[in-house]
Amino acid sequence: MSKPRISLESWLGIIALATICIISLANVLVRYTTNASFAFTEEFSVFLMVILAFAGAAVAAKTNEHIRVTLLEKYLGLIGRRIAYVMQWLGSIIVLSLIVWYGGLLTYEEFMWESTSPGLGYPTWIYLIWLPLLASAIIFRSTQNLFSRLQQGDNPIEEQQ
């Protein structure tokens, strides 16, 4: 049996979480030893938490491990389960498409207005561009998951997990 391959989203989440831990620990150590703190930690931590959340959602969408209620799926037949899978996918795609559209629009407007972050003065579009990009990754992974679930649709929920 081969080892499972770690996806790009997994690496992105790992790097984001490790960076949050490192800069937060460094900030605590510096604050308690010098009574000063790093100015960038809050801004970067919030930005990295957004990346972590969206990267984790993409991984969960691909591996079918996102939070959901499976009670109805257990009692549906093959056709009913497949309809439920498509409806779940469609609802996710609608919401994520809105995030891609409006996140992309917001990113473009922030780029055009040359807005900067209040803490460090970096261009805000650098932080915002990740919203539509990672929402697109979730759409892609959700679609992969849909095809996988439709192929395995004859197995009950308990056997798939």
N, C-alpha and C positions, 0 to 999 in steps of 0.2 A: 504494500500500500504506500502510495507516494504522499509526501507531506503537502498539506494545503498551501497554495501560493498566497502570499500576503498581497492584497490589492494596493493600488496607489492611494486610495482613500484611507486604508489602514495605516500606511506609513505617514500620511499627513496627520492623522489623529494622534499617532504615537509621538511624532515630532512636536505637535502643538501641546500635548499634555506634558511631555518632558520639559519643554521650554517654560510652560507655566510654573511647573514645580521648581525649576532652577531659578528663575528670576524672582519668584515669591520667596524662596528660601534665602537667596542672596539679599533681598530687600530686608527681610527680618533680621538677618545677621548684621547687616550694615546699620540698620536703625537702632538695634540694641547696643552695638559697640561704639557708635559715633553720634547718636542722637540726630542723625540725618537719614534721609531715605532717597531711593532712586525715584526720579520723577516719572520715568517712563513705565513703571511696572503696572500701574492700574490700566492705562490705555492699552498696552500690549496684552495684558491678561484678558481684558474684555474682548479684544479682537481675536485672540487665540481661542477663547471659549466658544465664540461663534463658529470658527473653523472646526473646532473639535466636535461641536454639536452636529454640524452638517456632514462632516466626514463620517462620524459615527452613524448618522441616519442613512448614509449611502451604503455603508457596510451592512447595517441591519436590513436594508431593503434588498440587498443582493442575496444575503444568506437566509432571508425569511425569518428573522429573529426580532422584528419590530413588535411593539406592543399591539395586540389586537384581541378581539373577543372571538374565540373559535367555537363557541357553543352551537351556533347556527350551522356552521360548516360541518360539524360532526354528524348532524342529522339529515343533511341534504344528500341526495344521490349524486351520481357523477355529473349529470347535466347541471343540477342546481349548484354544485360546488364550483363548476367552471363559470357559471353565470356570476356567482358571488366573487370569484377571483377577478373577473373582468370589471365588475362594479367597484371593487376595492381599488383596483389599478386606476380606473377612470377617475374616481374621486381624488386620488393622490395626484394624478397628472394635472387635473384642473387646478388644484391648489398650488402645486409646484410651478406650473406654467405662469400663474399670476405672480409668484415670487420672482421667477426669471424675468418676466416683462417689467414689473414695477421696480425690481432691484436693478435691472439694467438701465431703466430710465433714470432712477435716482443716481446711479453711478455716473451716467453721462452728464446729468445736470451738475453734479458736484465737480466733475472734471471741467465743464464749460465755465462754471462760476469761480473756479480756482479756490474752492473752499478748503480751509485748513482745519486740522483738529485743534481743539482748545488747549490741550495739555502740551503737546510737543510741536504743534505747528506743521505737522506733515499733511500732505494732500489727503483729504478724506476719501477720495475715490480709490486710493490704494487699499483701504480697509473694506470699502463697499463692493469692490469688484468680485470678491469671493462669494458674495451672496448669490448672484445669478449663476456663477460658475459651478458652485457646489450643488445648487438646486438642480442644475442640468445633469450633474453626475447622479443625483438621486433619481431623476427621471429615467436615465439610462439604466441604472441598476434595478429600478422597479420594473422596467420593461423586461430585463433579463429574468427577473424573478417570476414575472407573469408567465413567460414562455416555459420556464422550468416547472412551475406549478401546473400549467395546463398539460404538460407531458406526463406528470405524475398524478394527474387528477383522479385516477382510479384508486389510489391508495387513501385510506382514511387518514385523518390528521395525525393520529397517534403514531402511525407507521412512518410518516414523513419526517418526524422529528426524532 
